[in-house]
Amino acid sequence: MIKRDHGGNVGEISRIHGIDEDKIVDFSANINPLGYPPGLRDAVIKEFDSVLNYPDIDSFDLISGLSKYHGIDQNSILVGNGSTEFMYWIPVVFKPKKALIVTPAFSEYEKGLAISGTKVSYFQAEEENDFTVDIDRLCKCLREGFDIVYFCNPANPTGILTPKNDLCRVVACADEIGALAVIDEAFIDFVEEESVKEEIFRFPNLIVLRSMTKFFGIPGLRVGYVMASAPCIKKIREYKPPWTVNSLAQKAAVSALVDGDYIRETRQYISSERKFLKNALNEIPGLSAFGSAANFSLVFMGDGIGLNSTGLRDRLAQEGILIRDCSNFQGLGDRYFRVAVKRHEQNMLLIEKLKAVIRL
Ligand SMILES: Cc1ncc(COP(=O)(O)O)c(C=O)c1O
């Protein structure tokens, strides 16, 4: 049995099933299938001896790079050890009493809030609306009285993109009632034009979380950041421990941001391979894959498969294929799983293995 509530447990599966790690194909974590940008390894190796010093405490080069990349002032950006770090600091800094999380959602929002003793409520995106969030209903719910709302866009694990204008209505509604709006854009790089990053100048209550681990393929290096109004960033900085982004991660991230070819190629590859994967999944009797704006797809298992999502995950794990069982996501039940969009040959292997396991 796999215990953790995240994907990407390659080492654990290797130990349980006695399969070499390099024989395992991991569809459970949504990492760029093209790997990290081609120049990143050399950039890190060249600077390896920087480990002899403490990392730049201000992450000056990285913040400058991000500022250029996004066209956002440097004093509106703060970098951390993955965006997850901020999910733990935001409740500590702002001490919200009541939080609303738009679900299904990443489990770390709730864990960070729990440590600070925040009472958590959920706003469930409805299955019958294919998990599109009803913005009017959400705003109505918010007005019942919350101090903070968490919204992931595109959503994980559904892949649903809420248009920027609709999201701005949520931020405005939170602003009216004096609540913070935390918008997690861990997967927005695939649809950057839908980012609400520029709205930080309009809404002092808006906190945008960004991750470099997925799109740039560096989950092991841990780089994320937050964009918000300068006073909000200043407040978070007061609490944050020093040096949480190590020297090599800073170098790697700086080099990744300037590789325009890799960024374009990633968007094109994901867009075409996502189409292929969705169609191929939908051709398997009993499965229906959702449309997605990100590099993964949510899949529903219909009647007659004879396995629930946990059973399917365990069965595929024996074959060295990892999928994300979604049964521990709020409101999803045990008939959903999520798969990352990987390289074409890997996606074909997934389809082949699924066909062998699911014989309707
Ligand atoms: C929606 C979402 N936000 C944030 C994260 C964490 O990203 P990071 O690696 O930057 O901490 C994840 C990781 O899976 C995620 O799924």
The ligand as a Tripos MOL2 file, in Angstrom:
@<TRIPOS>MOLECULE
LIG
   16    16     1     0     0
SMALL
NO_CHARGES

@<TRIPOS>ATOM
      1 C1         -1.4560   22.6970   -7.3600 C.3       1 LIG1
      2 C2         -0.0770   22.6330   -6.8280 C.ar      1 LIG1
      3 N1          0.4670   23.7190   -6.2810 N.ar      1 LIG1
      4 C3          1.7180   23.6940   -5.7850 C.ar      1 LIG1
      5 C4          2.4670   22.5440   -5.8000 C.ar      1 LIG1
      6 C5          3.8220   22.5380   -5.1760 C.3       1 LIG1
      7 O1          4.7820   23.0230   -6.0090 O.3       1 LIG1
      8 P1          6.2760   23.2460   -5.5200 P.3       1 LIG1
      9 O2          7.0560   22.1030   -6.0420 O.co2     1 LIG1
     10 O3          6.6730   24.5510   -6.1390 O.co2     1 LIG1
     11 O4          6.2850   23.3210   -4.0370 O.co2     1 LIG1
     12 C6          1.9470   21.3950   -6.3630 C.ar      1 LIG1
     13 C7          2.7540   20.1610   -6.3930 C.2       1 LIG1
     14 O5          2.3490   19.1230   -6.7820 O.2       1 LIG1
     15 C8          0.6400   21.4430   -6.8950 C.ar      1 LIG1
     16 O6          0.0970   20.3630   -7.4440 O.3       1 LIG1
@<TRIPOS>BOND
     1     1     2 1
     2     2     3 ar
     3     2    15 ar
     4     3     4 ar
     5     4     5 ar
     6     5     6 1
     7     5    12 ar
     8     6     7 1
     9     7     8 1
    10     8     9 2
    11     8    10 1
    12     8    11 1
    13    12    13 1
    14    12    15 ar
    15    13    14 2
    16    15    16 1
@<TRIPOS>SUBSTRUCTURE
     1 LIG1         1 GROUP 0 **** ****
